[in-house]
Amino acid sequence: MFVHVVLFWMKPDAPAAGREQLANDCRELLSQIPGLTLLEVGHPAMTPREVVDNSYDVGLLTVFKDSAAHDAYQTHPLHLKFIERNKANWDRVKIYDFK
């Protein structure tokens, strides 16, 4: 198993629809990539605990069957399309991978 967590912070001047487009593109584009065993996308739960970071706009959790599937995902045309469609609206991206 290979877990890939991505947090997106949107640009302050990004259109309101940009946040939803990013989340929808996660569901509609990225979910079609072979090798994924789980994909979840959402917005901060606003959990009121000091150790919780609620500052991001969109969170993406993907689980792959193995490292090779993750590596193939990174160069898959749908992943590249996702980046191209959304990169103009995000200010910062932070990734956490573990296995």
BALOBA-1460 file (C-alpha; in Angstrom, 3 decimals):
// residues 99
<rec num="1" residu="m" x="0.000" y="0.000" z="0.000"/>
<rec num="2" residu="f" x="1.167" y="3.541" z="-0.802"/>
<rec num="3" residu="v" x="-0.662" y="6.555" z="0.672"/>
<rec num="4" residu="h" x="-0.442" y="9.963" z="-1.012"/>
<rec num="5" residu="v" x="-1.966" y="12.942" z="0.837"/>
<rec num="6" residu="v" x="-2.133" y="16.322" z="-0.909"/>
<rec num="7" residu="l" x="-3.225" y="19.603" z="0.685"/>
<rec num="8" residu="f" x="-4.011" y="22.615" z="-1.511"/>
<rec num="9" residu="w" x="-4.061" y="26.272" z="-0.496"/>
<rec num="10" residu="m" x="-5.805" y="28.452" z="-3.049"/>
<rec num="11" residu="k" x="-4.556" y="31.872" z="-4.144"/>
<rec num="12" residu="p" x="-6.378" y="34.719" z="-2.384"/>
<rec num="13" residu="d" x="-7.621" y="36.018" z="-5.742"/>
<rec num="14" residu="a" x="-8.691" y="32.603" z="-7.076"/>
<rec num="15" residu="p" x="-12.331" y="32.557" z="-8.175"/>
<rec num="16" residu="a" x="-14.726" y="30.893" z="-5.724"/>
<rec num="17" residu="a" x="-15.530" y="28.307" z="-8.375"/>
<rec num="18" residu="g" x="-11.834" y="27.374" z="-8.572"/>
<rec num="19" residu="r" x="-11.956" y="25.592" z="-5.213"/>
<rec num="20" residu="e" x="-14.910" y="23.476" z="-6.297"/>
<rec num="21" residu="q" x="-13.391" y="22.811" z="-9.715"/>
<rec num="22" residu="l" x="-10.269" y="21.474" z="-8.030"/>
<rec num="23" residu="a" x="-12.319" y="19.136" z="-5.797"/>
<rec num="24" residu="n" x="-14.499" y="18.020" z="-8.711"/>
<rec num="25" residu="d" x="-11.467" y="17.386" z="-10.920"/>
<rec num="26" residu="c" x="-10.023" y="15.187" z="-8.161"/>
<rec num="27" residu="r" x="-13.207" y="13.116" z="-8.222"/>
<rec num="28" residu="e" x="-13.767" y="13.100" z="-11.981"/>
<rec num="29" residu="l" x="-10.245" y="13.015" z="-13.433"/>
<rec num="30" residu="l" x="-7.937" y="11.517" z="-10.850"/>
<rec num="31" residu="s" x="-10.339" y="8.772" z="-9.777"/>
<rec num="32" residu="q" x="-10.076" y="7.238" z="-13.256"/>
<rec num="33" residu="i" x="-6.348" y="6.568" z="-13.006"/>
<rec num="34" residu="p" x="-5.490" y="2.854" z="-12.755"/>
<rec num="35" residu="g" x="-3.798" y="1.613" z="-9.600"/>
<rec num="36" residu="l" x="-5.871" y="3.695" z="-7.180"/>
<rec num="37" residu="t" x="-7.620" y="1.713" z="-4.477"/>
<rec num="38" residu="l" x="-9.107" y="4.733" z="-2.664"/>
<rec num="39" residu="l" x="-9.641" y="8.421" z="-3.419"/>
<rec num="40" residu="e" x="-11.268" y="10.869" z="-1.010"/>
<rec num="41" residu="v" x="-11.434" y="14.632" z="-1.385"/>
<rec num="42" residu="g" x="-12.853" y="17.295" z="0.902"/>
<rec num="43" residu="h" x="-12.469" y="20.562" z="2.726"/>
<rec num="44" residu="p" x="-11.156" y="21.131" z="6.263"/>
<rec num="45" residu="a" x="-13.431" y="19.722" z="8.938"/>
<rec num="46" residu="m" x="-12.578" y="22.764" z="11.089"/>
<rec num="47" residu="t" x="-11.723" y="20.506" z="14.003"/>
<rec num="48" residu="p" x="-11.133" y="22.882" z="16.946"/>
<rec num="49" residu="r" x="-7.880" y="21.422" z="18.255"/>
<rec num="50" residu="e" x="-4.551" y="23.190" z="18.510"/>
<rec num="51" residu="v" x="-2.702" y="20.379" z="16.698"/>
<rec num="52" residu="v" x="-5.049" y="20.368" z="13.684"/>
<rec num="53" residu="d" x="-4.188" y="22.438" z="10.615"/>
<rec num="54" residu="n" x="-7.407" y="23.816" z="9.123"/>
<rec num="55" residu="s" x="-5.658" y="26.399" z="6.953"/>
<rec num="56" residu="y" x="-5.787" y="24.516" z="3.632"/>
<rec num="57" residu="d" x="-8.693" y="24.728" z="1.168"/>
<rec num="58" residu="v" x="-8.892" y="21.250" z="-0.363"/>
<rec num="59" residu="g" x="-7.500" y="17.939" z="0.878"/>
<rec num="60" residu="l" x="-6.930" y="14.869" z="-1.274"/>
<rec num="61" residu="l" x="-6.267" y="11.367" z="0.042"/>
<rec num="62" residu="t" x="-5.252" y="8.668" z="-2.428"/>
<rec num="63" residu="v" x="-4.221" y="5.103" z="-1.745"/>
<rec num="64" residu="f" x="-2.422" y="2.977" z="-4.321"/>
<rec num="65" residu="k" x="-1.809" y="-0.744" z="-4.374"/>
<rec num="66" residu="d" x="1.962" y="-0.127" z="-4.361"/>
<rec num="67" residu="s" x="4.743" y="2.379" z="-5.074"/>
<rec num="68" residu="a" x="4.800" y="1.468" z="-8.766"/>
<rec num="69" residu="a" x="1.118" y="2.406" z="-9.117"/>
<rec num="70" residu="h" x="1.830" y="5.754" z="-7.451"/>
<rec num="71" residu="d" x="4.758" y="6.384" z="-9.770"/>
<rec num="72" residu="a" x="2.606" y="5.627" z="-12.827"/>
<rec num="73" residu="y" x="-0.091" y="7.988" z="-11.488"/>
<rec num="74" residu="q" x="2.380" y="10.877" z="-11.372"/>
<rec num="75" residu="t" x="2.916" y="10.808" z="-15.141"/>
<rec num="76" residu="h" x="-0.559" y="9.649" z="-16.187"/>
<rec num="77" residu="p" x="-2.216" y="12.009" z="-18.734"/>
<rec num="78" residu="l" x="-5.243" y="12.563" z="-16.456"/>
<rec num="79" residu="h" x="-2.976" y="13.636" z="-13.584"/>
<rec num="80" residu="l" x="-1.144" y="16.023" z="-15.900"/>
<rec num="81" residu="k" x="-4.492" y="17.374" z="-17.149"/>
<rec num="82" residu="f" x="-5.601" y="17.899" z="-13.532"/>
<rec num="83" residu="i" x="-2.466" y="19.926" z="-12.803"/>
<rec num="84" residu="e" x="-2.814" y="22.004" z="-15.956"/>
<rec num="85" residu="r" x="-6.488" y="22.792" z="-15.263"/>
<rec num="86" residu="n" x="-5.962" y="23.797" z="-11.627"/>
<rec num="87" residu="k" x="-2.419" y="25.048" z="-11.013"/>
<rec num="88" residu="a" x="-3.279" y="28.677" z="-11.786"/>
<rec num="89" residu="n" x="-5.623" y="28.747" z="-8.776"/>
<rec num="90" residu="w" x="-3.434" y="27.233" z="-6.087"/>
<rec num="91" residu="d" x="-0.884" y="29.142" z="-4.086"/>
<rec num="92" residu="r" x="0.716" y="26.247" z="-2.245"/>
<rec num="93" residu="v" x="0.635" y="22.456" z="-2.321"/>
<rec num="94" residu="k" x="1.950" y="20.186" z="0.450"/>
<rec num="95" residu="i" x="2.302" y="16.423" z="-0.030"/>
<rec num="96" residu="y" x="2.704" y="13.641" z="2.498"/>
<rec num="97" residu="d" x="3.541" y="10.161" z="1.193"/>
<rec num="98" residu="f" x="3.877" y="7.043" z="3.300"/>
<rec num="99" residu="k" x="3.801" y="3.291" z="2.976"/>
